[in-house]
Amino acid sequence: MDTRLKKWIRWLAVIHDDVQQLLVNQNIFWEVQEIIKNNKRVHKPSSFYQYLGDTYISHVTVGIRRQLKIDQTSISFARLLTEIAKHPSSLNRIYYKNLFKGSVVEDLADKQFDKYSEKGAHISASMVQNDLAQLKSVSAKIEDFVDKRVAHRDK
């Protein structure tokens, strides 16, 4: 297996765990909100509620921002996409088809890979670049919020 692909697989595990933890924390936050909502005795102003909301927003937005960082020291979803776009031949049809070897859907591997490769031997760099551009576009406001309100206090 290509050494670059091995690295990406390791990164993907880190990215997966990071995003999964954000989702677990989201669930916990909203479960606590439901507990508060259903307990009329605690329906009163509280600095704890402000703290809880502020902490949740900071944690989630920084977690999202972490997945957008692209530099040589970061493991992030955006960096992974950037590297795949630069080296698409590392993510090839042979590797993908081997993931399905011996499964009941083995015969679907080529058809599935065609969706991401434009029927080529490796993943489509332009599709990955488009995904990265879309990720950056939809997350720009979060990144700006973190930079101006969470990490710093801009005017």
N, C-alpha and C positions, 0 to 999 in steps of 0.2 A: 504494500500500500504506500502511496505517495506520502512523504514525510509532512508535507503541507496539509494534506487531508487528515492525517493523524492529529496534527495540532488543532485543526478546526473542530475535530470531533471532541477533543479535550475541552476546547473553548465552549463548545455547544453545551456540554454538561454544566459548566460554570454559569453560563447565561441562563440555561433552563432552571437551575436551582435558585438563581437570583430572582428571576421573574416569578417562579412558583412561590417563593417566600413573600413577594409583594402581594400575590393573590391570596395567600393564607392570611396575611395581615389585613387585607381589605375585608375579608370575611369576618375576621375577629372584630374589626372596627364596627361593621354594620350589625353584628350580633349584639355588641354592647349598646349600640344605638337603639336596637329593638328592646333590650332589657330596660333601658331608661324610659323609652316611650310607654312601655307596658306597666311601669311602676309609678303611679301617680304621686307617691310620697316623695319622690326625688325630683319632681317637676318644679325646680326653683333655680334661680341664677346660681351659678357655681363657677369658680375659677378652674375647677377640675375639668368641666366640660370644654372650656376655652383651651386649656392645656391639651386635652385629648384631641380636639380638632386640629389645633396648630401642629401638634406632634405628628398626627397622621398625614396631614398635607405635606409637611416637610419631608417625612420619610418616603412617601410615595413619589413625590416630584423629584427628589434627589435620586431615588431608585431608577426612575425613568431616565433622568439625565445621565446616569451612569451608563445606560445602554446606548447612549448617543455619542459618547466620547470616542474620538478617533485619534489616538497617538500611539507611539511605539511601546508604551508601558501599560496600556489598558486592554482588558479583555471585555469587549462589548459587542452587542448585536450589530451596531453600525460598523465597527471595525471588521467584524467577520464578513459582512456583506461587501465592504470595500475590498478586502483581500480576495474574496471569491470573484468579484468583478475583474480584478487585475489578473487573476490566475484561474480562469474558468476550466482549463483542461484538467486541473486537479480533481474536479468534481465531474467525473465522466460516467458514461452510460454503463461501462463494464462494472464499475463499483456499485452503481445503483441497482443493476440487475442482480448482482450477487446478494444484495440485501433480501431479495425475494426467493432465492434458491430454496427449493424444497417446500415452499409454502403453497397453499391452495390458490393463491393469486399470482403465482410466478409468471403466468402467461400475460398478465396485465402490465408487467414492468416496463416494457418498451413503450407502450401507449402512454403510460403515466409520465415517463421521462420525456417523451416528445412534447408534453405541455410546457416543459421548462427548458427545453434545449433547441426549440425550433427545428426539431428532427435532426439534430447534429450529434456529434460524438461526445459533446460535453455540454454543461449547463450554459445557457445563454447569458453572456456578459451584459448585454443591453437590458435584458429583463431584470437582472440583479441590480444594475445601476438605476433602473426605473423604480424598483422597490425601495432602494436606498433614498432616492430623491423624494419619494412619497413619505417615507418615514421621517425624513428631516422636515418636510413641509408640515406634516400634522403635529410634529412635536416642537416646532419652533417656539410656540407660545409658552410651553412648559419650560423649555430651556431658558427662555428670557425671564420667566417668573423666578426660577431658581437663582439665576445670576443676579437679579435685581432685588429680590425680596427675601430669599432664604439664605443664600450664601453671603449676600451683601445687602446694605440698605441704601439703595440709590434714591436720589431726589425724584 
